[in-house]
């Protein structure tokens, strides 16, 4: 190694290992401020390439089969995204395999993009695929190019678990609000699952009409943005009026104390609530849940 040659660092090696196949040599070189030739030689030394002249990963039978199956339904960029290769690599491999498309690839239209963005997260990808006459892989690739990386973020909703964490309550409390107190929600359809999505602005409108359901003092300021102006005043009121641990998730230690105070110390539910900083109804519901758990264990 010459005196002026920059040594490779462990961070640079990790970058090469992580991005090899997903980025071209030029892209990796530009990121690391190194030449394409330098990157190629380092990849060879890391045993990621067969020789100094091998400028691409070796193609597998599975990858060749993928090209044959999708050449008529995906463009080169979409197949490159799915296989972790560059579009130019895909084009070269298509020529090597002698593959041809039956028809010219259909470009995405503004109307198709609008439909995809409107219904992503609302309808399944298979439904959108049938409507637009494009493969699910093509839809996923197009979403990536449009920089849309998740149904939940795209539709601007949070899950019941995320809302529970923000409000510092048990997730079952959120489900109770949904089913019994008419908290607005919509079903969000992601790639692999379906979940309840809650719009933050709709939540605040519901909360203003159902103030008795929440202890606003427990909600950290600006946890759910945008936070209406009336919330801060309600927070001050609840600091004085509401039980300290209302709606807070029960811990194993609290469960043990509750069970001991009720069955061994023979305290009533109101007294236990005062000692634990919870409402009488909260203590009653928790006792019922603990009884059910113990019955299941006995069976």
ChimeraX attribute file (.defattr): number of C-alpha atoms within 10 A of each C-alpha:
attribute: neighborCount
match mode: 1-to-1
recipient: residues
	/A:1	6
	/A:2	6
	/A:3	6
	/A:4	6
	/A:5	7
	/A:6	9
	/A:7	10
	/A:8	10
	/A:9	9
	/A:10	9
	/A:11	9
	/A:12	16
	/A:13	14
	/A:14	11
	/A:15	14
	/A:16	22
	/A:17	13
	/A:18	11
	/A:19	14
	/A:20	18
	/A:21	17
	/A:22	17
	/A:23	15
	/A:24	20
	/A:25	24
	/A:26	16
	/A:27	15
	/A:28	21
	/A:29	18
	/A:30	13
	/A:31	11
	/A:32	13
	/A:33	11
	/A:34	15
	/A:35	14
	/A:36	16
	/A:37	15
	/A:38	11
	/A:39	22
	/A:40	23
	/A:41	18
	/A:42	17
	/A:43	22
	/A:44	16
	/A:45	13
	/A:46	12
	/A:47	10
	/A:48	18
	/A:49	18
	/A:50	14
	/A:51	13
	/A:52	13
	/A:53	11
	/A:54	14
	/A:55	18
	/A:56	17
	/A:57	13
	/A:58	10
	/A:59	9
	/A:60	9
	/A:61	9
	/A:62	9
	/A:63	14
	/A:64	14
	/A:65	10
	/A:66	14
	/A:67	21
	/A:68	15
	/A:69	11
	/A:70	17
	/A:71	18
	/A:72	15
	/A:73	18
	/A:74	21
	/A:75	20
	/A:76	20
	/A:77	20
	/A:78	24
	/A:79	24
	/A:80	21
	/A:81	19
	/A:82	16
	/A:83	15
	/A:84	15
	/A:85	21
	/A:86	20
	/A:87	17
	/A:88	13
	/A:89	16
	/A:90	20
	/A:91	16
	/A:92	11
	/A:93	15
	/A:94	18
	/A:95	10
	/A:96	9
	/A:97	11
	/A:98	8
	/A:99	13
	/A:100	12
	/A:101	13
	/A:102	8
	/A:103	9
	/A:104	9
	/A:105	13
	/A:106	11
	/A:107	8
	/A:108	11
	/A:109	9
	/A:110	9
	/A:111	9
	/A:112	14
	/A:113	15
	/A:114	11
	/A:115	14
	/A:116	20
	/A:117	17
	/A:118	13
	/A:119	16
	/A:120	25
	/A:121	22
	/A:122	18
	/A:123	15
	/A:124	18
	/A:125	22
	/A:126	15
	/A:127	13
	/A:128	20
	/A:129	16
	/A:130	11
	/A:131	12
	/A:132	15
	/A:133	12
	/A:134	16
	/A:135	17
	/A:136	19
	/A:137	18
	/A:138	21
	/A:139	21
	/A:140	18
	/A:141	21
	/A:142	18
	/A:143	17
	/A:144	14
	/A:145	13
	/A:146	11
	/A:147	10
	/A:148	15
	/A:149	12
	/A:150	14
	/A:151	18
	/A:152	20
	/A:153	11
	/A:154	14
	/A:155	18
	/A:156	11
	/A:157	21
	/A:158	18
	/A:159	19
	/A:160	21
	/A:161	17
	/A:162	14
	/A:163	22
	/A:164	19
	/A:165	15
	/A:166	14
	/A:167	22
	/A:168	18
	/A:169	22
	/A:170	17
	/A:171	20
	/A:172	14
	/A:173	16
	/A:174	20
	/A:175	17
	/A:176	12
	/A:177	16
	/A:178	16
	/A:179	10
	/A:180	9
	/A:181	13
	/A:182	12
	/A:183	19
	/A:184	17
	/A:185	19
	/A:186	12
	/A:187	14
	/A:188	22
	/A:189	20
	/A:190	17
	/A:191	14
	/A:192	7
	/A:193	8
	/A:194	13
	/A:195	15
	/A:196	18
	/A:197	23
	/A:198	24
	/A:199	16
	/A:200	19
	/A:201	15
	/A:202	13
	/A:203	15
	/A:204	19
	/A:205	13
	/A:206	16
	/A:207	16
	/A:208	15
	/A:209	9
	/A:210	14
	/A:211	14
	/A:212	11
	/A:213	14
	/A:214	19
	/A:215	24
	/A:216	22
	/A:217	21
	/A:218	20
	/A:219	18
	/A:220	13
	/A:221	13
	/A:222	11
	/A:223	11
	/A:224	16
	/A:225	10
	/A:226	10
	/A:227	14
	/A:228	13
	/A:229	8
	/A:230	9
	/A:231	19
	/A:232	17
	/A:233	11
	/A:234	15
	/A:235	19
	/A:236	12
	/A:237	14
	/A:238	19
	/A:239	14
	/A:240	10
	/A:241	10
	/A:242	19
	/A:243	17
	/A:244	18
	/A:245	18
	/A:246	22
	/A:247	23
	/A:248	19
	/A:249	16
	/A:250	14
	/A:251	9
	/A:252	9
	/A:253	8
	/A:254	12
	/A:255	15
	/A:256	11
	/A:257	13
	/A:258	23
	/A:259	16
	/A:260	13
	/A:261	17
	/A:262	16
	/A:263	10
	/A:264	9
	/A:265	10
	/A:266	11
	/A:267	13
	/A:268	14
	/A:269	20
	/A:270	16
	/A:271	16
	/A:272	20
	/A:273	20
	/A:274	14
	/A:275	11
	/A:276	17
	/A:277	15
	/A:278	21
	/A:279	20
	/A:280	17
	/A:281	13
	/A:282	17
	/A:283	24
	/A:284	15
	/A:285	10
	/A:286	16
	/A:287	17
	/A:288	10
	/A:289	12
	/A:290	15
	/A:291	11
	/A:292	12
	/A:293	11
	/A:294	10
	/A:295	10
	/A:296	9
	/A:297	7
	/A:298	7
	/A:299	5
